[in-house]
């Protein structure tokens, strides 16, 4: 694949960016309940973009 801006990421290469978005559930870990940032959070849904990357394990 020829180099184009945005194709090379630190430690990898962007392969594909699907048009579709993905919805997934975020569930705070029970052990984090006392943390000031996530304390009191309940599971919630997030819709976000996907990025498919080829990672180079020698640099990550």
C-alpha positions, 0 to 999 in steps of 0.5 A, a space after each residue: 500500500 502506498 504511503 498516504 497521510 494517516 496511514 502510518 500510526 505509531 507502532 502500526 499501520 491503518 488498514 481499514 476504517 469501516 463506514 459503520 459504527 459499532 455500539 458496545 456496552 461499557 461496564 466499569 470493573 467492580 474493583 474500580 467502584 471506589 475510584 473518584 472518576 468511575 465510582 458510581 458509574 453503571 453500565 452504559 452504551 457507546 457508539 463509536 468508530 472502528 479502526 482496523 490496524 496492523 500493529 508491529 509488536 517490535 515497536 508497541 
